[in-house]
């Protein structure tokens, strides 16, 4: 089983510790969320995994082989972020041709269908595309890469609502065409929650939790009702968040659902965003 392990990775910039003893593992064929606020260390971690920056200490291994000494292992890792690692004067079609030379299994057929879906003209030079379409072009490349581990750093940042939804749909389609591991690094949690099978929560350079999504969502629940129904319960509950709209209350809670509740109070599943806020608030 070709697992990707990050073991006690540290990254220091002068007196600032960007990553502190980071330990997590990504298994084959799963979709992960790497969740963290801006500045939490997500991008630094991904750049280390993709061997674009050096770690201060620790190890990153794929199937037991160091990615720093094994070129075959590095080819199984691809990172898409806001950096442009190619000549921006190239036409998008030329870029695909170059990639195919290094990755013969690049899914060119799927890429062509994505150009049509996103209404991107691949004959255009990358430099002439708008900022949003430059992002889309790079995301199309990522979705068509044959690497076993695809890392997407804030993939939909700067895209409009239509393109964000379309990208999520096409990510699932890419996964179904060729099952592999996708790791989505984001702070836009609610938009990607339904895609995820597992999460890694990072805060202030440290991994706070790694867990299956089902385990996280089963850690609590949401109660909804009127203020008269909900407010008397709050002192007895482990409350994550309270949303108020006039006399209506929606309360996210950790723990088991009480055996008895006031008539009219409804129970709903816990949201990933509320759990994330609770995990990173202290």
N, C-alpha and C positions, 0 to 999 in steps of 0.2 A: 504494500500500500504506500503510494508515493506521497507521504505527508510532508508539509513544509513547517519546520519548527523554528521558532525564534526563542533563543535561550539566553536569558540574563543580558540582554542587549542594552548598552548605555551609549549615549551620545552627549558629549559636552562641547559647548562653545564658550571658550574662555572660562568665565565663572558661572555660566548658565548651564544647567543640566536640562537638555531638551528631552531626553529619555532616561528613565531610571529603572534598571533591572527588569526590562520588559520581557515577559515570557508568555507566549501563546502558540497555538498550533492550528494550522489550516489543513483540513482533510480533503481528499479528492472528491470532486463531483458535488460540491455544496455551494450555496450562495450565502455569503457572510455579509454582515454589516459591521464596518469598523466605525464606531460611533464616538464622537467627541466634539466638544465645543471648538471654536476657532482658537488656534494656538495650543491645543491639547497635546500635539505631537504626532498627529496622524500622518501628515505629509512627510515628516522626517523619517518615521518608521517605514513608510512605503518606499522612499528613496533609498534607504539602506537595504531593504529586501531586494529591490531591483538593481542593486550595486551601482547606484548613481552617486551616492556619497558614502564615505567610510564611517563605520561605527567606531566608537572609542574602545569598547570591549564587548565581549559576548560572542554568540555564534548564530548563524543562519544556515540551516541545512535543508536540503531537499532529498528525501529518501536516504538520509544519513550522510550525504555528500555535501561538503561546503560549497556554497554558491560562489565563493571567492576563488576557488581553485579548480572548479569543474565547469568547463564551458558548456557541456551538454545540459547540466543542471540549470545554468543561467538562461538557456534558450527556452526553458519551460516556464519562464516568468516574464510577463509583459506588464508594464506600467503605462497607463494613459493619464496624463495630467496636463497642466496648463503650459508646459514647456514644449517648444518646437525643436525636435531633434534632427530635422532634415532641412534641405535647401527650400526655403519658402517660395522660390521662383519656379519650382517644379509644378507641373500640372498634377492634379490628383491621380489621374490615370498613370502617369509616370511613377508616382510614388508607390502605387500598388505594384507596378512591375518590378521595382527595386525590392520591395518587401518579399515578393514571390521568389526572388533569387535566393534569399536567405531562409525563407520559410515556404518550401514548395507546396505544403498543404494549406496555405492561405486560402480561405473560402471566397474566391473571386466571384463565383456565381451568387452567393449571398450578398456580397458587396454591391453588385449591380442592382439587386432588388432593393437594397437600402438606399442607394442613390435615388431611385425612383420614389420610394416611400417618403424620403425627406426632401424631395424636389431639389437635389443638389446636382449641379452640372459638373461631372468629373473631368471635363475637358478644361475647366477653368484652372488658372494658376492658384495655388494655395494662398499666396499673398493678396490676391484680388478678392478673396472671399470676405464677407462680413465677419465680425468677431464671433457671432453665434454659429455661422456656418463653418468657420475654422474648427470650432469645438465639435461640431457634428461630424466633420470629416475625420477627425482623430478618433471619435467614438466609433465610427464605422470601421476603421482599421482595427480597433480593439475587439469589436464583436466578431471580426472575421479571422483573428489570429488563432493559430492552432495550439498555442502554448497551453499547458495544463493549468496554469495559474494566471488569471487576468485580474489586475488591480486597477480600479477606477477611482481616481482621486477627485472628489466633488464633481462627478461627471455631468450633472445637469445644471451646474452653476452658470447663469447667463442665458439659459435657454428659456423660451416662452412656455406657457402651460401646455400647449398642444405638443410641442416637441419633447417636453419632459415625459408626458404620458406615452408618446410614441416610442421614445427610447426605452422605457421600462418594458413595453410590449415586445420590442425587438430583442431586448436582452434575454427574455424568456425564450423567444424563438431561437436565438443563437445557442442557448443552453440545450434546448431540445435537439437541435441539429448535431451538436457535438458536446456531450456532457463534460464539463470541466469546472474548476473552481473559479467563482467570481467573488471578489472582495470589493464591496462598495464602501468607500470612505466618504462620510457625509455628516453634516449637522442638520440636514433637512429630513428628519427621521420619519415623519408620518407619510411622506410621499413614497418611501421605499420599503416601509415595514412589511407590506404584503408580499414582497419579493423574497424576504429573508428566511433562512432556515436556522441560522445561528448568529450570535452577535459577540463582538469584542468591544467592550466599553473602555475608553482610554481618557484619562483626565490628568492634567498637569504632568504629562510625561510618564504616567504609570498606568498599567492595566488594572482597572478596578474589578472587572469581571469578564469571564468568557463563559458563555452558556448557550444551550439550545434556546431558540425563540420560544418554544412552547413552555419551557421551564420558567422563563422570565414572565410570560404573560399569565401563567398560573400562580404567580407569586402574590396576586391580589385581585381586585375587582373594582367596579365603579357602581356607586349607588346614586340614583336620581330620584328626586321628589321635590316637594315644597320645603321652604325653610322651616315651617312648623314640624314637618316630618323628620327632616335630616338633622337640624341643628342640635337637638338633644342627644344625638348619637355620637357626636364628634369627640367628646371627651373620652369615650371608651374605645376609640378606633385609632389605628396607626395611619394617620392621614398623610397622603402624599401631596394632594392638591385639591383645592376647592374652586370650582367655577360657579359664579353667581350671575343670574339673569333675572332681575326683578325678584320675585318670590320663589324662583326655581333654583335648585341646587344640584350640582353634579360633583360628587366627591370620589376621588381615586384613593383607594385604601390598600395597604399591605396586609396579608394574612388571610385567614379563613372567613367565609361569609357567616355572619351570626345566624344561629338557628332560628331566631325569631326577629322579624322586622315589622315596623308599623305598616298597616294596610296602605297600599298605594305606592310604597317604595319599590322601585325596580332595580334589578341587579344586571349589570352589563360587564363584558370582558374588560380587563385592564388595558390601557393604551401603552405602547412602547415608549412614547415620548414622555409620559408622566413618570414611568419607571426610570428612564434615563436621567431626567431632571433630579429625581430623588437620589440616584446613585452618585451624581457628580456635584451635588449642591454643597457638600461639606469638605 
